[in-house]
Amino acid sequence: MKAVLKDLRIAIKQADHSQRDTLIEWLLTSEAAKRSGVMDYAINCKPDERPSLDACIACVEKLDLTTPIKEGAKVYRKEKPGKGNFRPIAVFGIQHRTAQAMVKAVLDVLFKPRKFQFSHRGVAPAIAEARKQIGKGRFYYAHLDIKSFYMNFVASLLAARLPLPAWAVENVLVGENMQWAARGKKMLFSSKHTRMLNQARLGIPQGSSASPIVAMIECARLNPSSLGITALMNYMDDFLLLTKTSAELEEQIAKLSEAVGALPGGHFTLVTKSRGHLADGCDFLGHNLRLKDEELRVNPTEANGQKLSHKLTEMEEASAAHTTFYPDKANVLQAAAKMNAHIEGWKSAFKECDDLEDRWLMLPRQAVEHMLAKVGATFDDLKGLSPKVTFHPWYQGEAPAGAV
């Protein structure tokens, strides 16, 4: 697979479209590519959700991306701020996940990130770039996003712009040909659930492992420099625009809105979430950026600070049975390791914030130290016990589409 992907990169670089198309078809139809796709899916599963070897073999034998995948896909509602607002989140089985891994492997080669894009680099680099641009005197901001970005992709327009066979777009990338069902036995056939299922069929599904790369490829078609935009940060469908004057800000919002509306993969509209001067503060990707006495201060948003406090309190209460009266050392260490892993994950997600250790993490670390002291242990005893924690720095339903 690595050799074929390398050949694909060469074909694209040399503009050899015939060789490119031949290699892409092999990557989407060959047994070797299917085996690679199902293994990619299986390796990234949680241990208790990992499919058996027999299930992987059966998937390779059955899967055919040139026809609609008959395996059902499930969907649930993820509430968003605002009355009645939600996004449909897809839950896929082994066949869909394998197909998505195969298509994603191709799209990863096709993706050429732009300097203003940070989805593939992470939240911290985006905040670091914002800090750098604000340091140049760009104190006016606009936080924007593409309204219902994922649902507004159109299969025919997307197929015309991606060098993929039309069947790969229709059967793997978009939701209109998939068999959808509501997740959960208690789901009833009501107008609310009908609306959810109908929305799941629109555009590219949120929850598909191939959807984020499609979104990044689409946004990479923007060219800020040609629009006269010098400070733009993009993460999925979120944008932060920074300028030196309010007049520049309004002019550049208009230009960016027009450029987003002209993106060729669907019908897109850029909306303004907030705008103003950084003296009043700006929330972007779970961080609050604010000028105070002409100095930039970066902190987690209030909602994220509350989320950390609530989560750690929850974990402390859950471990209380192991830490009172007759503490069980093994259980105490495991509970402390879990809390410490959450703290470290939070620290990594918010490493661009000021006074992180003193203001946000000092008390949580003291709570872990207190737990360990009850059994005569230290942080060194947690080495090898700490589970891996991936922490997304967004609060509840406000994560950018595709980052779920």
Secondary structure, 3 states (H helix, E strand, C coil): CHHHHHHHHHHHHCCCHHHHHHHHHHHHHCHHHHHHHHHHHHHCCCHHHCCCHHHHHHHHHHCCCCCCCCCCEEEEEEECCCCCCEEEEEECCHHHHHHHHHHHHHHHHHCCCCCCECCCCCHHHHHHHHHHHHCCCCCEEEEEEECCCHHHECHHHHHHHCCCCHHHHHHHHCCCCCCEEECCCCCCCCHHHHHHHHHHCCCCCECCCCHHHHHHHHHCCCCHHHHCCCCEEEECCEEEEEECCHHHHHHHHHHHHHHHHCCCCECCCEEEEEEEEHHHCEEECCEEEEEECCEEEEEECHHHHHHHHHHHHHHHHHCHHHHCCCCCHHHHHHHHHHHHHHHHHHHHHCCCCCCHHHHHHHHHHHHHHHHHHCCCCCHHHHCCCCCCCCCCCCCHHHCCCCCC
